[in-house]
Amino acid sequence: MRKRLPISFEDASRSEAEIENLEAAGKQVVCVNQHTRLNNRVLDAGTPPHQAIFSLENKVLNLFGQLLRSEDFWQIMTPNIIAGSSEGGADVFKFEYKIVAVFSAITSASQATGNLWCTVAQRKVGFKVRLTKPISTHNKHT
């Protein structure tokens, strides 16, 4: 016996205007509300409207990456520091810093790598280095 999906792609793909037109024509229409969409995110993400958004995001990120690489930036992947435990079963550890010590560490790290993105919230700092320029190509080092 085949399992029935909680929502269909056809139902989830309908726009508000399409739903109104079908209802005005006297047809019964299944409306997929936000709660159902969020509970079935994998199915909802496969609908044409979401695929169009993902395609546009991909193209913009690709062009931005090409621009930065043409300027001798490197793309590096770094581990992420997240609050709490992760779904993938990564080790969880606790660390605490005083804000002054963290800011001094961020300053010296940004001088070494070129670009550093950081987020400061509730006396905790997590940072992620994404696209960095090699030290030898910085004007201040040459």
DSSP file (Angstrom, degrees, kcal/mol; ACC not computed):
  #  RESIDUE AA STRUCTURE BP1 BP2  ACC     N-H-->O    O-->H-N    N-H-->O    O-->H-N    TCO  KAPPA ALPHA  PHI   PSI    X-CA   Y-CA   Z-CA
    1    1 A M              0   0    0      0, 0.0     2,-0.3     0, 0.0     0, 0.0   0.000 360.0 360.0 360.0 132.3    0.0    0.0    0.0
    2    2 A R        -     0   0    0      1,-0.1     2,-0.3     0, 0.0     0, 0.0  -0.580 360.0-122.7 -81.7 141.2    1.3    3.4   -1.0
    3    3 A K        -     0   0    0     -2,-0.3     2,-0.4     1,-0.0    -1,-0.1  -0.604  23.5-126.9 -80.7 144.3    1.5    6.1    1.6
    4    4 A R        -     0   0    0     -2,-0.3    -1,-0.0     1,-0.0     0, 0.0  -0.766  21.7-120.9 -92.6 134.2   -0.3    9.3    0.9
    5    5 A L        -     0   0    0     -2,-0.4     3,-0.1     1,-0.1    -1,-0.0  -0.429  16.7-126.0 -71.0 148.2    1.6   12.6    1.1
    6    6 A P  S    S+     0   0    0      0, 0.0     2,-0.3     0, 0.0    -1,-0.1   0.812  94.0  14.2 -67.3 -28.9    0.3   15.2    3.6
    7    7 A I  S    S-     0   0    0     30,-0.0     2,-0.3    33,-0.0     3,-0.0  -0.971  77.7-127.6-139.4 156.1    0.1   17.8    0.8
    8    8 A S     >  -     0   0    0     -2,-0.3     4,-2.5     1,-0.1     5,-0.2  -0.766  18.6-126.9-102.4 153.2    0.4   17.6   -3.0
    9    9 A F  H  > S+     0   0    0     -2,-0.3     4,-1.7     1,-0.2     5,-0.1   0.886 111.7  55.6 -61.7 -37.9    2.7   19.7   -5.1
   10   10 A E  H  > S+     0   0    0      2,-0.2     4,-0.6     1,-0.2    -1,-0.2   0.934 110.7  43.2 -61.4 -46.7   -0.2   20.9   -7.1
   11   11 A D  H >4 S+     0   0    0      1,-0.2     3,-0.8     2,-0.2    21,-0.4   0.914 116.1  47.5 -65.3 -42.8   -2.1   22.2   -4.1
   12   12 A A  H 3< S+     0   0    0     -4,-2.5    -1,-0.2     1,-0.2    -2,-0.2   0.721 107.6  58.1 -71.9 -20.8    1.1   23.8   -2.6
   13   13 A S  H 3< S+     0   0    0     -4,-1.7    -1,-0.2    -5,-0.2    -2,-0.2   0.615  79.0 110.4 -86.1 -12.9    2.0   25.4   -5.9
   14   14 A R    <<  -     0   0    0     -3,-0.8     2,-0.1    -4,-0.6    18,-0.1  -0.390  61.5-137.9 -68.6 136.7   -1.2   27.4   -6.3
   15   15 A S     >  -     0   0    0     -2,-0.1     4,-2.2     1,-0.1     5,-0.2  -0.434  25.9-107.8 -83.3 165.7   -0.9   31.2   -6.0
   16   16 A E  H  > S+     0   0    0      1,-0.2     4,-2.4     2,-0.2     5,-0.2   0.901 121.6  52.2 -59.9 -41.2   -3.5   33.3   -4.1
   17   17 A A  H  > S+     0   0    0      1,-0.2     4,-2.4     2,-0.2    -1,-0.2   0.904 108.8  49.6 -63.2 -41.9   -4.8   34.6   -7.4
   18   18 A E  H  > S+     0   0    0      2,-0.2     4,-2.3     1,-0.2    -1,-0.2   0.894 110.6  50.4 -64.7 -39.8   -5.1   31.1   -8.9
   19   19 A I  H  X S+     0   0    0     -4,-2.2     4,-2.5     2,-0.2    -2,-0.2   0.927 110.9  49.0 -63.2 -44.9   -7.1   30.0   -5.8
   20   20 A E  H  X S+     0   0    0     -4,-2.4     4,-2.4     1,-0.2    -2,-0.2   0.905 111.4  49.8 -62.1 -42.0   -9.4   33.0   -6.1
   21   21 A N  H  X S+     0   0    0     -4,-2.4     4,-1.5     2,-0.2    -1,-0.2   0.910 112.2  47.1 -63.9 -42.8  -10.0   32.4   -9.8
   22   22 A L  H  <>S+     0   0    0     -4,-2.3     5,-2.4     2,-0.2    -2,-0.2   0.898 113.3  48.2 -66.4 -40.4  -10.8   28.7   -9.2
   23   23 A E  H ><5S+     0   0    0     -4,-2.5     3,-1.5     1,-0.2    -2,-0.2   0.885 109.2  53.5 -66.8 -37.9  -13.2   29.5   -6.3
   24   24 A A  H 3<5S+     0   0    0     -4,-2.4    -1,-0.2     1,-0.3    -2,-0.2   0.818 104.9  55.4 -64.8 -30.3  -14.9   32.2   -8.4
   25   25 A A  T 3<5S-     0   0    0     -4,-1.5    -1,-0.3    -5,-0.2    -2,-0.2   0.435 122.9-109.3 -81.4   0.9  -15.4   29.5  -11.1
   26   26 A G  T < 5S+     0   0    0     -3,-1.5     2,-0.3     1,-0.3    -3,-0.2   0.614  72.0 139.6  84.3  13.4  -17.2   27.4   -8.5
   27   27 A K      < -     0   0    0     -5,-2.4     2,-0.4    -6,-0.2    -1,-0.3  -0.658  56.0-116.6 -91.3 146.7  -14.5   24.8   -8.2
   28   28 A Q        -     0   0    0     -2,-0.3     2,-0.4     2,-0.0    -1,-0.0  -0.662  35.5-168.6 -80.0 134.7  -13.4   23.2   -4.9
   29   29 A V        -     0   0    0     -2,-0.4     2,-0.6   -10,-0.0   -10,-0.0  -0.978  20.7-134.3-129.1 136.7   -9.8   24.1   -4.1
   30   30 A V        -     0   0    0     -2,-0.4     2,-0.5     2,-0.0    -2,-0.0  -0.807  23.2-156.3 -87.2 122.0   -7.5   22.7   -1.4
   31   31 A C        -     0   0    0     -2,-0.6     2,-0.7   -19,-0.0   -19,-0.1  -0.868   4.5-148.2-100.8 131.0   -5.7   25.5    0.3
   32   32 A V        -     0   0    0     -2,-0.5   -25,-0.0   -21,-0.4     2,-0.0  -0.874  18.7-150.1 -99.6 113.2   -2.4   24.7    2.0
   33   33 A N     >  -     0   0    0     -2,-0.7     4,-2.2     1,-0.1     5,-0.2  -0.274  26.6-103.5 -81.3 169.9   -1.9   26.9    5.0
   34   34 A Q  H  > S+     0   0    0      1,-0.2     4,-2.8     2,-0.2     5,-0.2   0.872 118.7  56.8 -61.7 -39.4    1.4   28.1    6.4
   35   35 A H  H  > S+     0   0    0      1,-0.2     4,-1.9     2,-0.2    -1,-0.2   0.925 109.9  45.1 -58.9 -45.1    1.3   25.6    9.4
   36   36 A T  H  > S+     0   0    0      2,-0.2     4,-0.9     1,-0.2    -1,-0.2   0.895 112.5  51.9 -65.9 -40.3    1.0   22.7    7.0
   37   37 A R  H >< S+     0   0    0     -4,-2.2     3,-0.6     1,-0.2     7,-0.3   0.928 110.9  47.0 -61.3 -45.5    3.7   24.1    4.7
   38   38 A L  H >< S+     0   0    0     -4,-2.8     3,-0.8     1,-0.2    -1,-0.2   0.842 110.3  52.4 -68.7 -32.9    6.1   24.5    7.6
   39   39 A N  H 3< S+     0   0    0     -4,-1.9    -1,-0.2     1,-0.3    -2,-0.2   0.669 118.9  37.2 -74.5 -15.7    5.4   21.0    8.9
   40   40 A N  T XX S+     0   0    0     -4,-0.9     4,-2.4    -3,-0.6     3,-0.5  -0.354  74.0 149.9-128.8  50.5    6.1   19.6    5.5
   41   41 A R  H <>  +     0   0    0     -3,-0.8     4,-2.6     1,-0.2     5,-0.2   0.817  67.5  57.9 -59.7 -36.7    9.0   21.8    4.5
   42   42 A V  H 3> S+     0   0    0      2,-0.2     4,-0.5     1,-0.2    -1,-0.2   0.916 112.1  41.4 -62.7 -42.6   10.7   19.3    2.2
   43   43 A L  H X4 S+     0   0    0     -3,-0.5     3,-1.0     1,-0.2    -2,-0.2   0.922 115.3  50.4 -69.5 -43.8    7.6   18.9    0.1
   44   44 A D  H >< S+     0   0    0     -4,-2.4     3,-1.5    -7,-0.3     6,-0.3   0.856 103.9  59.2 -64.0 -35.4    6.9   22.6    0.1
   45   45 A A  H 3< S+     0   0    0     -4,-2.6    -1,-0.3     1,-0.3    -2,-0.2   0.704  97.9  61.8 -67.9 -18.0   10.5   23.5   -0.9
   46   46 A G  T << S+     0   0    0     -3,-1.0    -1,-0.3    -4,-0.5    -2,-0.2   0.486  79.4 109.6 -85.4  -2.8   10.0   21.4   -4.1
   47   47 A T  S <> S-     0   0    0     -3,-1.5     4,-2.5    -4,-0.2     3,-0.4  -0.391  82.7-111.0 -74.1 152.7    7.2   23.6   -5.5
   48   48 A P  H  > S+     0   0    0      0, 0.0     4,-2.2     0, 0.0     5,-0.2   0.852 114.9  54.8 -53.7 -40.9    7.9   25.8   -8.5
   49   49 A P  H  > S+     0   0    0      0, 0.0     4,-1.6     0, 0.0     5,-0.1   0.929 113.0  42.4 -60.8 -41.9    7.7   29.1   -6.6
   50   50 A H  H  > S+     0   0    0     -3,-0.4     4,-2.7    -6,-0.3     5,-0.2   0.887 111.7  54.4 -70.6 -37.7   10.3   27.9   -4.1
   51   51 A Q  H  X S+     0   0    0     -4,-2.5     4,-2.3     1,-0.2    -1,-0.2   0.879 106.8  52.5 -62.3 -36.5   12.5   26.4   -6.8
   52   52 A A  H  X S+     0   0    0     -4,-2.2     4,-2.2    -5,-0.2    -1,-0.2   0.899 110.1  48.1 -65.1 -40.2   12.4   29.8   -8.6
   53   53 A I  H  X S+     0   0    0     -4,-1.6     4,-2.7     2,-0.2    -2,-0.2   0.933 112.3  48.4 -64.7 -46.0   13.6   31.5   -5.4
   54   54 A F  H  X S+     0   0    0     -4,-2.7     4,-2.4     1,-0.2    -2,-0.2   0.885 110.8  51.8 -62.1 -38.5   16.4   29.0   -4.9
   55   55 A S  H  X S+     0   0    0     -4,-2.3     4,-2.2     2,-0.2    -1,-0.2   0.920 110.9  47.1 -64.1 -44.1   17.5   29.3   -8.5
   56   56 A L  H  X S+     0   0    0     -4,-2.2     4,-2.5     2,-0.2    -2,-0.2   0.928 112.3  49.6 -63.9 -45.5   17.7   33.1   -8.2
   57   57 A E  H  X S+     0   0    0     -4,-2.7     4,-2.7     1,-0.2     5,-0.2   0.918 110.4  51.4 -57.8 -44.1   19.6   32.9   -4.9
   58   58 A N  H  X S+     0   0    0     -4,-2.4     4,-2.3     1,-0.2    -1,-0.2   0.906 110.7  47.7 -60.9 -43.4   22.0   30.4   -6.5
   59   59 A K  H  X S+     0   0    0     -4,-2.2     4,-2.4     2,-0.2    -1,-0.2   0.909 112.9  47.9 -66.0 -42.5   22.7   32.7   -9.5
   60   60 A V  H  X S+     0   0    0     -4,-2.5     4,-2.6     2,-0.2    -2,-0.2   0.940 114.1  46.3 -64.1 -47.0   23.2   35.8   -7.3
   61   61 A L  H  X S+     0   0    0     -4,-2.7     4,-2.6     1,-0.2    -2,-0.2   0.881 112.2  51.6 -63.3 -38.0   25.6   33.9   -5.0
   62   62 A N  H  X S+     0   0    0     -4,-2.3     4,-2.4    -5,-0.2    -1,-0.2   0.930 111.7  45.8 -64.4 -45.7   27.5   32.5   -7.9
   63   63 A L  H  X S+     0   0    0     -4,-2.4     4,-2.3     2,-0.2    -2,-0.2   0.907 113.6  49.3 -64.1 -41.6   28.0   35.9   -9.6
   64   64 A F  H  X S+     0   0    0     -4,-2.6     4,-2.3     1,-0.2    -2,-0.2   0.915 111.8  48.9 -63.8 -42.5   29.1   37.4   -6.3
   65   65 A G  H  X S+     0   0    0     -4,-2.6     4,-2.7     2,-0.2    -2,-0.2   0.896 110.0  51.5 -63.2 -40.7   31.5   34.6   -5.7
   66   66 A Q  H  X S+     0   0    0     -4,-2.4     4,-2.1     2,-0.2    -2,-0.2   0.911 109.6  50.7 -61.9 -42.2   32.9   35.0   -9.2
   67   67 A L  H  X S+     0   0    0     -4,-2.3     4,-0.8     2,-0.2    -2,-0.2   0.938 112.9  44.8 -61.2 -47.4   33.4   38.7   -8.6
   68   68 A L  H ><>S+     0   0    0     -4,-2.3     5,-2.3     1,-0.2     3,-0.8   0.905 112.6  50.9 -66.0 -41.0   35.3   38.1   -5.4
   69   69 A R  H ><5S+     0   0    0     -4,-2.7     3,-1.6     1,-0.2    -1,-0.2   0.850 104.2  58.5 -65.0 -32.3   37.4   35.3   -6.9
   70   70 A S  H 3<5S+     0   0    0     -4,-2.1    -1,-0.2     1,-0.3    -2,-0.2   0.730 103.8  53.4 -67.9 -19.6   38.3   37.6   -9.8
   71   71 A E  T <<5S-     0   0    0     -3,-0.8    -1,-0.3    -4,-0.8    -2,-0.2   0.088 128.0-100.6 -98.6  20.9   39.7   40.0   -7.1
   72   72 A D  T < 5S+     0   0    0     -3,-1.6    -3,-0.2     1,-0.2     2,-0.2   0.709  72.3 150.0  67.5  25.1   41.9   37.2   -5.7
   73   73 A F      < -     0   0    0     -5,-2.3     2,-0.4    60,-0.2    60,-0.3  -0.576  36.8-140.8 -79.9 152.8   39.6   36.4   -2.8
   74   74 A W  E     -A  132   0A   0     58,-4.2    58,-2.4    -2,-0.2     2,-0.6  -0.874   3.5-139.5-109.3 145.6   39.6   32.9   -1.5
   75   75 A Q  E     +A  131   0A   0     -2,-0.4     2,-0.4    56,-0.2    56,-0.2  -0.938  27.8 179.1-103.5 122.0   36.5   31.1   -0.3
   76   76 A I        -     0   0    0     54,-2.8     2,-0.5    -2,-0.6    -2,-0.0  -0.936  23.1-137.2-123.3 147.2   37.1   29.0    2.8
   77   77 A M        -     0   0    0     -2,-0.4    53,-0.1    51,-0.0    -2,-0.0  -0.897  25.9-177.3-104.3 126.3   34.8   26.9    4.8
   78   78 A T        -     0   0    0     -2,-0.5     2,-0.0    51,-0.3    -2,-0.0  -0.829  33.1 -94.3-119.2 158.2   35.1   27.2    8.6
   79   79 A P        -     0   0    0      0, 0.0     2,-0.4     0, 0.0    -1,-0.1  -0.359  41.5-126.0 -65.3 153.2   33.3   25.4   11.4
   80   80 A N        -     0   0    0     48,-0.1     2,-0.6    46,-0.0    48,-0.1  -0.836   7.8-144.3-103.1 139.9   30.3   27.1   12.8
   81   81 A I        +     0   0    0     -2,-0.4     2,-0.3    46,-0.3    45,-0.0  -0.920  29.4 178.3-100.1 120.9   29.8   27.9   16.5
   82   82 A I        -     0   0    0     -2,-0.6     2,-0.4     2,-0.2     4,-0.1  -0.865  33.5-106.0-123.6 157.0   26.1   27.6   17.3
   83   83 A A  S    S-     0   0    0     -2,-0.3     2,-0.1     2,-0.1    43,-0.0  -0.678  85.5  -7.3 -80.2 130.3   24.2   27.9   20.5
   84   84 A G  S    S-     0   0    0     -2,-0.4    -2,-0.2     9,-0.1     2,-0.2  -0.328 107.0 -30.9  83.9-166.2   23.1   24.6   22.0
   85   85 A S        -     0   0    0      7,-0.1     2,-0.2    -2,-0.1     6,-0.1  -0.513  58.0-126.8 -90.8 158.3   23.4   21.2   20.5
   86   86 A S    >   -     0   0    0      4,-0.4     3,-0.8    -2,-0.2    -1,-0.1  -0.634  14.4-125.0-101.4 161.4   23.3   20.4   16.8
   87   87 A E  T 3  S+     0   0    0      1,-0.2    -1,-0.1    -2,-0.2    -2,-0.0   0.751 105.3  66.0 -74.2 -23.5   21.1   17.9   15.0
   88   88 A G  T 3  S-     0   0    0      1,-0.1    -1,-0.2     0, 0.0    -3,-0.0   0.478 113.4-110.5 -81.1  -0.8   24.2   16.1   13.4
   89   89 A G    <   +     0   0    0     -3,-0.8    -2,-0.1     1,-0.2     3,-0.1   0.707  57.8 164.4  83.0  19.8   25.5   14.9   16.8
   90   90 A A        -     0   0    0      1,-0.1    -4,-0.4     0, 0.0    -1,-0.2  -0.288  49.5 -84.1 -66.3 157.3   28.5   17.1   16.9
   91   91 A D        -     0   0    0     -6,-0.1     2,-0.5     1,-0.1    -1,-0.1  -0.344  42.0-143.9 -62.8 141.6   30.3   17.5   20.2
   92   92 A V        +     0   0    0     -3,-0.1     2,-0.3    -7,-0.1    -7,-0.1  -0.926  25.8 167.5-109.5 131.2   28.7   20.1   22.5
   93   93 A F        -     0   0    0     -2,-0.5     2,-0.4    -9,-0.2    -9,-0.1  -0.973  28.3-126.8-141.7 157.0   31.0   22.2   24.7
   94   94 A K        +     0   0    0     -2,-0.3     2,-0.3     2,-0.0    -2,-0.0  -0.858  27.3 172.5-107.3 136.0   30.6   25.3   26.7
   95   95 A F        -     0   0    0     -2,-0.4     2,-0.4     2,-0.0    -2,-0.0  -0.999   8.9-170.3-141.8 144.7   32.8   28.4   26.4
   96   96 A E        +     0   0    0     -2,-0.3     2,-0.3    28,-0.1    28,-0.1  -0.996   6.3 177.5-134.7 137.9   32.6   31.8   28.0
   97   97 A Y        -     0   0    0     26,-0.4     2,-0.3    -2,-0.4    -2,-0.0  -0.955  32.3-114.9-133.1 153.7   34.6   34.9   27.2
   98   98 A K     >  -     0   0    0     -2,-0.3     4,-2.0     1,-0.1     3,-0.3  -0.672  34.5-117.6 -81.6 147.8   34.5   38.5   28.5
   99   99 A I  H  > S+     0   0    0     -2,-0.3     4,-2.6     1,-0.2     5,-0.2   0.867 111.9  55.9 -56.5 -40.4   33.5   40.9   25.8
  100  100 A V  H  > S+     0   0    0      1,-0.2     4,-1.9     2,-0.2    -1,-0.2   0.920 108.3  47.2 -61.1 -44.4   36.9   42.7   25.9
  101  101 A A  H  > S+     0   0    0     -3,-0.3     4,-1.8     1,-0.2    -1,-0.2   0.887 112.1  50.7 -64.8 -38.9   38.9   39.6   25.3
  102  102 A V  H  X S+     0   0    0     -4,-2.0     4,-2.4     1,-0.2    -2,-0.2   0.927 108.7  50.6 -66.5 -44.2   36.6   38.5   22.4
  103  103 A F  H  X S+     0   0    0     -4,-2.6     4,-2.2     1,-0.2    -1,-0.2   0.876 109.3  50.9 -64.3 -35.7   36.9   41.9   20.7
  104  104 A S  H  X S+     0   0    0     -4,-1.9     4,-2.0    -5,-0.2    -1,-0.2   0.882 110.5  49.8 -68.9 -34.6   40.7   41.8   20.9
  105  105 A A  H  X S+     0   0    0     -4,-1.8     4,-2.0     2,-0.2    -2,-0.2   0.887 110.8  49.9 -67.9 -38.0   40.7   38.3   19.3
  106  106 A I  H  X S+     0   0    0     -4,-2.4     4,-2.5     2,-0.2    -2,-0.2   0.904 108.5  53.1 -66.4 -40.9   38.4   39.5   16.5
  107  107 A T  H  X S+     0   0    0     -4,-2.2     4,-1.6     1,-0.2    -2,-0.2   0.944 112.2  42.7 -61.8 -48.4   40.6   42.5   15.8
  108  108 A S  H  X S+     0   0    0     -4,-2.0     4,-1.3     1,-0.2    -1,-0.2   0.875 114.0  52.3 -68.9 -33.7   43.8   40.4   15.4
  109  109 A A  H  X S+     0   0    0     -4,-2.0     4,-1.9     1,-0.2     5,-0.2   0.904 107.7  51.3 -66.6 -40.0   41.9   37.7   13.4
  110  110 A S  H  X S+     0   0    0     -4,-2.5     4,-1.8     1,-0.2    -1,-0.2   0.839 106.7  54.2 -69.1 -30.6   40.5   40.3   10.9
  111  111 A Q  H  < S+     0   0    0     -4,-1.6    -1,-0.2    -5,-0.2    -2,-0.2   0.854 112.2  45.1 -67.7 -32.9   44.0   41.8   10.3
  112  112 A A  H  < S+     0   0    0     -4,-1.3    -2,-0.2    -3,-0.2    23,-0.2   0.834 122.8  31.9 -80.1 -32.8   45.3   38.3    9.4
  113  113 A T  H  < S-     0   0    0     -4,-1.9     2,-0.9    -5,-0.1    20,-0.8   0.625  92.4-130.8-106.6 -13.8   42.5   37.1    7.2
  114  114 A G  S  < S+     0   0    0     -4,-1.8     2,-0.4    -5,-0.2    18,-0.1  -0.448  84.0  40.4  99.0 -62.9   41.1   40.3    5.5
  115  115 A N        +     0   0    0     -2,-0.9     2,-0.4    -6,-0.1    15,-0.1  -0.980  59.9 174.8-125.9 135.0   37.4   39.8    6.1
  116  116 A L        -     0   0    0     -2,-0.4     2,-0.5    13,-0.1    13,-0.2  -0.979  13.9-158.2-139.7 125.5   35.7   38.6    9.2
  117  117 A W  E     +B  128   0B   0     11,-1.2    11,-2.0    -2,-0.4     2,-0.3  -0.886  21.4 176.3-102.2 131.6   32.0   38.5    9.8
  118  118 A C  E     -B  127   0B   0     -2,-0.5     2,-0.4     9,-0.2     9,-0.2  -0.954  22.3-153.7-136.4 156.5   30.9   38.4   13.4
  119  119 A T  E     -B  126   0B   0      7,-1.9     7,-1.4    -2,-0.3     2,-0.5  -0.997   8.9-162.2-128.4 129.6   27.7   38.5   15.4
  120  120 A V  E     +B  125   0B   0     -2,-0.4     2,-0.3     5,-0.2     5,-0.2  -0.957  22.6 154.1-114.6 123.2   27.6   39.8   18.9
  121  121 A A  E >   -B  124   0B   0      3,-2.3     3,-1.8    -2,-0.5    -2,-0.1  -0.951  64.2 -14.2-151.7 128.6   24.6   38.8   21.1
  122  122 A Q  T 3  S-     0   0    0     -2,-0.3     3,-0.1     1,-0.3    -1,-0.0   0.876 122.4 -54.8  49.2  51.0   24.2   38.5   24.8
  123  123 A R  T 3  S+     0   0    0      1,-0.2   -26,-0.4   -27,-0.0     2,-0.4   0.654 117.3 107.8  61.9  18.0   27.9   38.6   25.7
  124  124 A K  E <   -B  121   0B   0     -3,-1.8    -3,-2.3   -28,-0.1     2,-0.5  -0.975  51.1-162.2-123.8 140.9   28.6   35.7   23.3
  125  125 A V  E     +B  120   0B   0     -2,-0.4     2,-0.4    -5,-0.2    -5,-0.2  -0.984  10.1 178.0-127.1 127.6   30.4   36.0   20.1
  126  126 A G  E     -B  119   0B   0     -7,-1.4    -7,-1.9    -2,-0.5     2,-0.3  -0.969  12.7-170.6-119.4 142.9   30.4   33.5   17.2
  127  127 A F  E     -B  118   0B   0     -2,-0.4     2,-0.4    -9,-0.2   -46,-0.3  -0.961  12.4-164.1-137.0 155.5   32.2   34.3   14.0
  128  128 A K  E     -B  117   0B   0    -11,-2.0   -11,-1.2    -2,-0.3     2,-0.5  -0.984   9.9-151.3-140.7 124.1   32.5   32.8   10.6
  129  129 A V        +     0   0    0     -2,-0.4   -51,-0.3   -13,-0.2     3,-0.1  -0.846  28.1 158.5 -94.6 127.4   35.1   33.6    8.0
  130  130 A R        +     0   0    0     -2,-0.5   -54,-2.8     1,-0.3     2,-0.6   0.719  60.3  16.0-114.0 -79.0   33.8   33.1    4.5
  131  131 A L  E    S+A   75   0A   0    -56,-0.2     2,-0.3   -58,-0.0    -1,-0.3  -0.895  73.0 177.5-105.1 118.8   35.6   34.9    1.6
  132  132 A T  E     -A   74   0A   0    -58,-2.4   -58,-4.2    -2,-0.6   -18,-0.2  -0.895  25.7-130.9-123.9 151.4   39.1   36.1    2.6
  133  133 A K        -     0   0    0    -20,-0.8   -60,-0.2    -2,-0.3     5,-0.1  -0.826  35.6-105.3 -98.8 135.7   41.8   37.8    0.6
  134  134 A P    >   -     0   0    0      0, 0.0     3,-1.6     0, 0.0     4,-0.4  -0.297  26.3-124.1 -58.5 142.4   45.4   36.4    0.9
  135  135 A I  G >  S+     0   0    0      1,-0.3     3,-1.5   -23,-0.2     6,-0.2   0.865 107.3  62.3 -56.4 -38.8   47.6   38.5    3.1
  136  136 A S  G 3  S+     0   0    0      1,-0.3    -1,-0.3     6,-0.0    -3,-0.0   0.691 101.1  52.5 -66.2 -17.6   50.2   38.9    0.3
  137  137 A T  G <  S+     0   0    0     -3,-1.6    -1,-0.3   -65,-0.1     2,-0.2   0.498  81.3 110.2 -97.2  -3.3   47.7   40.8   -2.0
  138  138 A H  S X> S-     0   0    0     -3,-1.5     3,-1.1    -4,-0.4     4,-0.8  -0.504  70.1-134.9 -69.9 138.8   46.6   43.4    0.6
  139  139 A N  G >4 S+     0   0    0      1,-0.2     3,-0.7     2,-0.2    -1,-0.1   0.865 104.6  57.2 -60.6 -36.7   47.9   46.9   -0.3
  140  140 A K  G 34 S+     0   0    0      1,-0.2    -1,-0.2     2,-0.2    -2,-0.0   0.685 110.3  44.7 -71.8 -15.1   49.0   47.5    3.3
  141  141 A H  G <4        0   0    0     -3,-1.1    -1,-0.2    -6,-0.2    -2,-0.2   0.521 360.0 360.0-103.4  -7.5   51.3   44.4    3.2
  142  142 A T    <<        0   0    0     -4,-0.8    -2,-0.2    -3,-0.7    -3,-0.1   0.444 360.0 360.0-105.3 360.0   52.8   44.9   -0.3
